[in-house]
């Protein structure tokens, strides 16, 4: 029988999360905590207590951007997508873009149907 060495080579070490030590985990945790603190500060402090005038689409866009940044850090570091091969990252990104596209498409179509079926003579809304 052949004597096999069960140590990881450099490719396997890279695939298993190289660079995700305890220090890096705490750094990512700190970034996520800071972003969440900014979201709470804006939501509870500026908007709720001090009645900031910037409400509506600008505020929603701000929340969406911060949420997407948090999602990136969670997917990249805690789900180890950052340490995968580029082709796998591109494949996942394309699927994510299509899912977002279909959600937006369904919301637009649903809004159209909601507005146009309200006035339909066969199906009155009363």
Rosetta silent file (secondary structure, phi, psi, omega in degrees, C-alpha in Angstrom):
SEQUENCE: XXXXXXXXXXXXXXXXXXXXXXXXXXXXXXXXXXXXXXXXXXXXXXXXXXXXXXXXXXXXXXXXXXXXXXXXXXXXXXXXXXXXXXXXXXXXXXXXXXXXXXXXXXXXXXXXXXXXXXXXXXXXXX
SCORE:     score description
SCORE:     0.000 S_00000001
   1 L     0.000  143.996  179.856    0.000    0.000    0.000 S_00000001
   2 L   -81.279  145.190  178.080    1.176    3.471   -0.772 S_00000001
   3 L   -90.041  114.683 -176.974    1.817    5.872    2.042 S_00000001
   4 L  -100.954  137.341  176.594   -0.322    8.966    1.439 S_00000001
   5 L   -92.789  124.772 -175.115    0.392   12.335    2.979 S_00000001
   6 L   -98.340   29.587  176.940   -2.838   13.990    4.141 S_00000001
   7 L   -87.338  155.196 -179.795   -1.556   17.556    4.333 S_00000001
   8 L   -82.306  135.368  173.230   -3.238   20.331    2.404 S_00000001
   9 L   -84.437  179.996 -173.917   -1.421   21.758   -0.565 S_00000001
  10 H   -65.362  -33.092  179.006   -1.463   25.479   -1.355 S_00000001
  11 H   -66.415  -43.320  179.003   -4.529   25.200   -3.622 S_00000001
  12 H   -66.601  -36.399  178.831   -6.605   23.511   -0.919 S_00000001
  13 H   -65.415  -37.956  178.029   -5.501   26.054    1.684 S_00000001
  14 H   -68.243  -37.677 -178.081   -6.641   28.870   -0.610 S_00000001
  15 H   -71.925  -22.728 -176.706   -9.986   27.171   -1.251 S_00000001
  16 L   -97.205   25.930  171.214  -10.668   26.701    2.470 S_00000001
  17 L    92.447   46.215  176.921  -10.691   30.357    3.423 S_00000001
  18 L   -61.813  133.879  179.686   -7.154   31.635    3.468 S_00000001
  19 L    91.081    2.292  179.068   -7.068   34.969    5.244 S_00000001
  20 L  -103.415   59.726  175.916  -10.153   34.340    7.393 S_00000001
  21 L   -81.219 -177.684 -178.720   -8.445   34.327   10.722 S_00000001
  22 H   -62.799  -38.471 -179.962   -9.918   35.577   13.945 S_00000001
  23 H   -62.610  -44.083 -179.460   -8.581   39.082   13.289 S_00000001
  24 H   -66.479  -38.701  177.976  -10.268   39.292    9.891 S_00000001
  25 H   -61.719  -42.629  179.045  -13.571   38.014   11.305 S_00000001
  26 H   -68.733  -32.747  175.936  -13.532   40.736   13.969 S_00000001
  27 H   -64.098  -46.635  179.387  -12.702   43.357   11.314 S_00000001
  28 H   -65.079  -39.975  176.344  -15.688   42.323    9.210 S_00000001
  29 H   -59.930  -42.594  178.238  -17.848   42.228   12.346 S_00000001
  30 H   -62.636  -40.431  177.913  -16.741   45.781   13.175 S_00000001
  31 H   -64.826  -45.819  178.722  -17.609   46.984    9.672 S_00000001
  32 H   -63.733  -39.154  178.051  -21.043   45.351    9.829 S_00000001
  33 H   -64.609  -41.383  179.666  -21.625   46.785   13.301 S_00000001
  34 H   -65.107  -42.749  179.023  -20.648   50.288   12.132 S_00000001
  35 H   -64.534  -42.350  178.293  -22.970   50.130    9.120 S_00000001
  36 H   -64.558  -38.832  178.021  -25.832   48.879   11.296 S_00000001
  37 H   -63.895  -39.725  177.264  -25.154   51.661   13.823 S_00000001
  38 H   -63.844  -41.962  178.091  -25.317   54.252   11.031 S_00000001
  39 H   -61.044  -45.121  179.256  -28.626   52.776    9.854 S_00000001
  40 H   -67.180  -38.924  178.728  -30.085   52.933   13.361 S_00000001
  41 H   -61.897  -44.017  178.790  -28.740   56.427   13.928 S_00000001
  42 H   -67.655  -45.716 -175.188  -30.359   57.673   10.738 S_00000001
  43 H   -69.059  -48.239 -174.428  -33.622   55.780   11.278 S_00000001
  44 H   -91.266  -32.310 -177.306  -34.164   56.457   14.965 S_00000001
  45 H   -87.511  -65.773 -173.072  -32.180   59.631   15.489 S_00000001
  46 H   -70.157  -45.896 -173.792  -32.292   61.811   12.429 S_00000001
  47 H   -81.580  -45.135 -173.241  -35.584   60.759   10.878 S_00000001
  48 H   -80.118  -49.277 -173.765  -37.692   59.907   13.918 S_00000001
  49 H   -88.075  -40.172 -174.640  -36.573   62.383   16.596 S_00000001
  50 L  -101.414    2.507  173.713  -35.162   65.318   14.656 S_00000001
  51 L    49.839   60.606  177.278  -37.573   65.057   11.683 S_00000001
  52 L   -64.744  142.567 -175.817  -35.079   65.358    8.875 S_00000001
  53 L   -74.024  -24.021 -176.127  -36.679   66.604    5.682 S_00000001
  54 L   -75.486   87.729  175.204  -34.894   64.028    3.510 S_00000001
  55 L  -124.358  167.435  178.999  -37.540   61.347    3.358 S_00000001
  56 L    95.249 -143.250 -172.703  -38.817   59.297    0.486 S_00000001
  57 H   -59.772  -37.298 -179.483  -36.676   57.967   -2.370 S_00000001
  58 H   -65.282  -43.205  179.108  -33.376   59.483   -1.187 S_00000001
  59 H   -67.713  -40.900  177.853  -33.689   57.938    2.258 S_00000001
  60 H   -64.188  -39.884  178.027  -34.793   54.599    0.819 S_00000001
  61 H   -63.866  -38.302  177.576  -31.849   54.617   -1.585 S_00000001
  62 H   -61.251  -45.476  178.529  -29.524   55.305    1.354 S_00000001
  63 H   -64.646  -40.601 -179.548  -30.914   52.293    3.235 S_00000001
  64 H   -64.352  -42.975  179.651  -30.699   50.066    0.158 S_00000001
  65 H   -62.956  -45.691  178.928  -27.056   51.004   -0.451 S_00000001
  66 H   -63.896  -37.865  178.726  -26.101   50.317    3.168 S_00000001
  67 H   -67.275  -38.677  177.408  -27.993   47.015    3.099 S_00000001
  68 H   -66.691  -36.018  176.373  -26.236   45.963   -0.120 S_00000001
  69 H   -64.412  -43.795  177.586  -22.863   46.778    1.435 S_00000001
  70 H   -63.706  -40.373  178.482  -23.736   44.618    4.446 S_00000001
  71 H   -62.376  -38.889  177.700  -24.932   41.833    2.145 S_00000001
  72 H   -60.656  -48.057 -178.815  -21.629   41.968    0.263 S_00000001
  73 H   -63.782  -38.365  179.587  -19.597   41.566    3.458 S_00000001
  74 H   -66.827  -46.555 -178.665  -21.772   38.700    4.680 S_00000001
  75 H   -69.857  -41.696 -175.353  -21.640   36.823    1.392 S_00000001
  76 H   -69.622  -42.724 -172.131  -17.980   37.549    0.695 S_00000001
  77 H  -102.706  -46.227 -176.384  -16.498   36.710    4.075 S_00000001
  78 H   -81.416  -25.417  174.594  -18.905   34.629    6.152 S_00000001
  79 L   -99.601    4.182  173.452  -20.141   32.566    3.207 S_00000001
  80 L    60.859   26.542  179.184  -16.561   32.477    1.817 S_00000001
  81 H   -72.799  -27.106  179.871  -17.542   33.593   -1.683 S_00000001
  82 H   -64.622  -26.126 -175.955  -14.589   35.989   -1.810 S_00000001
  83 H   -97.141    7.572  178.267  -12.212   33.054   -1.636 S_00000001
  84 L   -87.054  176.009  177.401  -13.831   31.085   -4.477 S_00000001
  85 L   -72.634  152.576 -176.342  -12.775   31.000   -8.102 S_00000001
  86 H   -61.763  -35.433 -178.959  -13.726   33.977  -10.270 S_00000001
  87 H   -65.413  -36.766  177.542  -15.943   31.886  -12.572 S_00000001
  88 H   -68.762  -39.342  177.738  -18.075   30.761   -9.626 S_00000001
  89 H   -63.457  -42.782  179.054  -18.376   34.349   -8.375 S_00000001
  90 H   -65.068  -41.183  178.487  -19.483   35.509  -11.834 S_00000001
  91 H   -60.900  -46.428  178.843  -21.997   32.660  -12.067 S_00000001
  92 H   -65.399  -38.159 -179.771  -23.533   33.551   -8.682 S_00000001
  93 H   -65.446  -41.063  179.159  -23.566   37.256   -9.558 S_00000001
  94 H   -64.538  -42.888  177.600  -25.423   36.669  -12.823 S_00000001
  95 H   -61.966  -42.985  179.029  -28.045   34.557  -11.059 S_00000001
  96 H   -61.968  -42.263  179.045  -28.437   37.256   -8.379 S_00000001
  97 H   -63.263  -42.371  178.478  -28.878   39.955  -11.044 S_00000001
  98 H   -65.100  -38.960  178.263  -31.572   37.906  -12.811 S_00000001
  99 H   -62.825  -45.216  177.320  -33.424   37.311   -9.535 S_00000001
 100 H   -62.141  -42.261  178.793  -33.425   41.048   -8.796 S_00000001
 101 H   -59.740  -45.291 -179.537  -34.540   41.742  -12.371 S_00000001
 102 H   -67.678  -35.800  176.636  -37.467   39.326  -12.088 S_00000001
 103 H   -63.939  -46.171  178.300  -38.543   40.776   -8.726 S_00000001
 104 H   -62.745  -41.733  179.338  -38.544   44.302  -10.183 S_00000001
 105 H   -61.837  -43.006  179.185  -40.383   43.054  -13.258 S_00000001
 106 H   -67.659  -36.256  177.062  -43.084   41.370  -11.171 S_00000001
 107 H   -65.702  -40.904  178.347  -43.526   44.490   -9.026 S_00000001
 108 H   -65.769  -46.263  179.806  -43.952   46.662  -12.128 S_00000001
 109 H   -65.095  -39.329  178.488  -46.402   44.229  -13.712 S_00000001
 110 H   -64.181  -40.243  176.229  -48.307   43.831  -10.451 S_00000001
 111 H   -64.845  -38.787  177.637  -48.647   47.600  -10.115 S_00000001
 112 H   -63.646  -47.810 -179.520  -49.878   47.855  -13.681 S_00000001
 113 H   -65.352  -37.340  178.448  -52.465   45.140  -13.176 S_00000001
 114 H   -62.166  -43.636 -178.432  -53.583   46.619   -9.876 S_00000001
 115 H   -73.407  -34.249 -175.483  -54.184   50.021  -11.441 S_00000001
 116 H   -90.515  -22.506  176.221  -55.837   48.769  -14.609 S_00000001
 117 H   -82.857  -12.338  178.373  -58.036   46.044  -13.135 S_00000001
 118 L   -67.372  -31.008 -175.007  -59.553   48.541  -10.705 S_00000001
 119 L  -102.536   10.557 -177.154  -61.499   50.179  -13.543 S_00000001
 120 L   -72.575  131.814 -176.914  -62.491   47.006  -15.393 S_00000001
 121 L   -69.392  -28.665 -178.905  -66.282   46.866  -16.051 S_00000001
 122 L   -75.325  -35.729 -178.218  -66.550   43.091  -15.627 S_00000001
 123 L  -116.635   77.442  179.147  -64.738   43.062  -12.286 S_00000001
 124 L   -68.521  152.427 -176.603  -65.823   46.150  -10.364 S_00000001
 125 L   -96.553   22.055 -177.589  -63.924   46.901   -7.201 S_00000001
 126 L  -110.009    0.000    0.000  -66.988   47.785   -5.165 S_00000001
